Amino acid sequence: MELDKLAALIGQPTTADVSGTLPLFTADVPLPAGTISGAGFSMDSWQDVVTNEQMLGLEDRLSRGDLEKFGGGVPEDWKFNSISTTDTTATLVATRTADGLRLAVAAYSKPDNGEPATEVSLEAKADAMVEPAWLATLPALEGGTVAAVGEGVGEVLIDYFPAGKGLVTVRWRYEGDRLREIQDYLMSGALEVAGFELVDPEAIRIGASAFDVQAGEWSGQVVVGTTEFEGQTLTDLLWFLQRE
């Protein structure tokens, strides 16, 4: 997937065929009527299970009544599970019985700037992680595996962040405590060779685990950290960039 392809979906009706860019949105998936205001995807791998989520932001906010009407009209091969509400959202969940494809429609009562009025997401298991071409432009120490990746544009949320003019994120995971090694790698000039500039060069020199970077119209953060799971130490390198 590429940001320009995702951006091309903005302004189209939900009746349009968007499956060429977001393959989970096939013609037999029920969608509420509306106009697309954003598009994106995210994938996550944990314990050899890869989850693929694809989402569309919609211009029009649906009420709880709208959600109930939509849920009551889903095809027979879908199970309308529930509608849950909070102070700010109402979310419908339905599942396709044949393969477990999960549909969620979240309506936001007071969306913040950049957030969709309504967001439709589809979630399914995947055979393998998608690795977009832009991954090659981001420096990462060798030996890691891509554990999560996401991108989006417009009024849509990627890991709870509005995509805006464009958002990309990736998490590389390494076995063992590689924190210092990754910090040394980033200090070696790898960022500069890739065209990135440290906003505060002193931050990484004193061993910070998160620091700001920029390159042209893109800016964001690089975060390095370790976690413990079932007696195993893992190190993550996270890139998060947004287009200004």
Salt bridges, closest charged atoms under 4 A:
ASP28 OD2 - ARG96 NH1 3.41
GLU68 OE2 - ARG64 NE 3.12
ASP99 OD2 - ARG96 NH2 2.73
GLU181 OE1 - ARG178 NE 2.61
ASP184 OD1 - ARG180 NE 3.29
GLU202 OE2 - ARG205 NH1 3.51
ASP236 OD2 - ARG171 NH1 3.37
ASP236 OD1 - ARG173 NE 2.76
